[in-house]
Amino acid sequence: MHYIHNIDPFLIKFPEYFVISGIRWYGVAYLVGFLVGWGLLGWYRREGRVGWTKEVEGELLSALVVGVLVGGRLGYLIFYDFLHFMKEPWIFFKFWDGGISGMSSHGGILGVAVVLLWFSKKYGYSIFFLGDILGTVATPGLFFGRIANFVNGELWGRVTDVSWAVIFPNSMPGTPLALISPRHPSQLYEAILEGLIPFVYLQWRFWRTRVIKERPGQLIGEFFILYSVARIVVECFREPDAALIIGLTRGQFYSLFSLIFGLYLVLRARWKAV
């Protein structure tokens, strides 16, 4: 009665003698996320909303790609696979190995923060203004990344009997399908709550209000709040993929810090505007 997940994680498979197995939908999702972000930044520039040149924009985008990939990869290894990383630090480079590769959204956010610090110092932009801008273009990447998690059949949800539950064969390898419990498609919940809804909201705030000019830093604060609350809620439906911390999943625990940071940014922006 439930959908059985059988989506091939590869868009294109290479012969066995290749170093990498092929092109995965996961990698395509990251590429599409970057392309959408690039398109949004170009749109902002053409509409006179950012004040930088096309060349500077290209430099920023290139740095963001590095920040997201390096930060996301390091974040995953440090937050979720630290002992393995300490034992075999070269696994950082094994993006092609579907069995051990992984990315952390919290790590990606930290990587972007480092890029913002560098870019603001180099070109003299307010880091709060930059944060507001990038907060509006980050959500498509989160959306497509979660869709890719579903395609991969990974990071599945907790066992449930709701009608839209999905049977993920990878959740119980080697077990007959009839004996595998259906689970929440929590990847899709995250795609909507962490990516799609914040994207619509932040775009509305960006184009229809004066929040960026009047309260720099508030929009990125709202992004952190939306993302953190969504992550904390969805983790209630997602199977924990690492040991709990004080009774919370890793995603919930780390999201508490980003939630507090988001609240600080909003309060700071409001206080500065008074």
Stockholm file with secondary structure:
# STOCKHOLM 1.0

chainA/1-274         MHYIHNIDPFLIKFPEYFVISGIRWYGVAYLVGFLVGWGLLGWYRREGRVGWTKEVEGELLSALVVGVLVGGRLGYLIFYDFLHFMKEPWIFFKFWDGGISGMSSHGGILGVAVVLLWFSKKYGYSIFFLGDILGTVATPGLFFGRIANFVNGELWGRVTDVSWAVIFPNSMPGTPLALISPRHPSQLYEAILEGLIPFVYLQWRFWRTRVIKERPGQLIGEFFILYSVARIVVECFREPDAALIIGLTRGQFYSLFSLIFGLYLVLRARWKAV
#=GR chainA/1-274 SS CCEECCCCSEEEECCTTSSSCEEEHHHHHHHHHHHHHHHHHHHHHHTTSSCCCHHHHHHHHHHHHHHHHHHHHHHHHHHHCHHHHHHCGGGGGCTTCTTTCCCCHHHHHHHHHHHHHHHHHHHCCCHHHHHHHHHHHHHHHHHHHHHHHHHHTCSCBCBCCCTTCEECGGGSTTSCGGGSCCBCCHHHHHIIIIIIHHHHHHHHHHHHSCHHHHSTTHHHHHHHHHHHHHHHHHTTTBCCSSCCBTTBCHHHHHHHHHHHHHHHHHHHHHHHHC
#=GC SS_cons         CCEECCCCSEEEECCTTSSSCEEEHHHHHHHHHHHHHHHHHHHHHHTTSSCCCHHHHHHHHHHHHHHHHHHHHHHHHHHHCHHHHHHCGGGGGCTTCTTTCCCCHHHHHHHHHHHHHHHHHHHCCCHHHHHHHHHHHHHHHHHHHHHHHHHHTCSCBCBCCCTTCEECGGGSTTSCGGGSCCBCCHHHHHIIIIIIHHHHHHHHHHHHSCHHHHSTTHHHHHHHHHHHHHHHHHTTTBCCSSCCBTTBCHHHHHHHHHHHHHHHHHHHHHHHHC
//
